[in-house]
Amino acid sequence: MSKIVAGAPPSGQTASDGNRKRELLLTGQDSSDVTFIVGSQHGSGVQTYRAHKGVLLGSGSAVFQRMLNGETGVHNLVFEVTDVAPEAFLNMLWFLYTDGVENLNSDTAFSTMLCGDKYELPLLHDLCWEFIIGNVNKDNCLLIIQKAEEMNAPAVVKKCLELIDTCGAEILLSDGFWTVKRTTLEMILKRDTLTVNEKDVFEAVKRWAKHACAAAGLEVSAKTCRELLGSAFFLIQFPLMAYAEILDAYLSGWLKGREVGQICASKYAADGVQPSKQFAGTRKPALLPAPVQPQRHHPDDQGDRAESQPSATFTKHYRKKVSAYDLFCAEERKRNRAANPKGSCAPKEIARRWHAADYATKQEFQRLAELKKAHMVKSKSTAKWYKC
């Protein structure tokens, strides 16, 4: 609950005049000569508010001038207002009587601003915008950005997007993200400055699509969700995800085999090779750990070996081979040969086992892969990698 106050009283009015009008609103109901019946039964209910013609005419509103100037001598005028929320209308009355707004929050700020626009009160409009911009936080930014889109307020949209860039994971995985409009979803996914792990982006999009399918009465499946997302699905930067995470998306039906190939082509593209345009994004993996730099075989040797550093192209292809999933495949083949020396383990069976493995197992293989990469060096003479 907040209160914002205008910087100065209207022209020709002193602070004592404002205090008298405030007291008139609080205690002068018996002397009121205008009644407003605000709201509708289908909305937030109906409320009755009483006001004074002199205060309304002195507000500078052309709307009140047209409503009341032709009713000279008529006592207890009654007006019915069905297109304004009762809370917003009460906030407007507080503004007319006190030059400030009480009980303003993120839920009523926009409706109060629209009420000010309806009755041509630009100062009330400005006060509400000031409150909205000053109170944007991670709990209400999704609501505010959608309202700002509807009202064509680019400054507020920009402020909300900058906050989403900073607190991306908390906002994208919150319950409020389920209810955002499709245009807002696409606007967020297009951000190149979004500082969030791409896996969390994928999870947030999946939850949004499942909620949208359920709300539309459609079957909640990967295929239906992809059809509902349409082109928004390709705004997810899959090349920034780990190979195991891409494999999980394939096994759960969110990605097709051909698309996995395109993603890997973008993820591990060699120098001079054009990556797939469909999955090639510009967002940077801001929350991913920095890659481990290869160590020399002999740290004390600062001669020719010190100049032998792996190229970027070689490092990309090498890291593709040394992944958690590859180590898991090798371990499963060893177990299969030990149990059945004459048999073999099909790749699909290994992929099924990887998908069924728990989180701790996958993390352990990821740790082993990082250790393996950190203890491999490139020989200058043979251009091969050796384990320290």
Helices and strands as residue ranges (DSSP letters): E 2-5, H 15-27, G 29-31, E 34-40, E 45-51, H 53-57, H 62-68, G 69-71, E 77-81, H 86-98, E 100-104, H 109-118, H 122-134, H 141-150, H 154-166, H 168-172, G 175-179, H 182-189, H 198-215, H 222-229, G 230-235, G 238-240, H 243-251, H 257-267, G 304-307, H 312-321, H 324-339, H 347-356, H 359-374, E 376-378, E 385-387
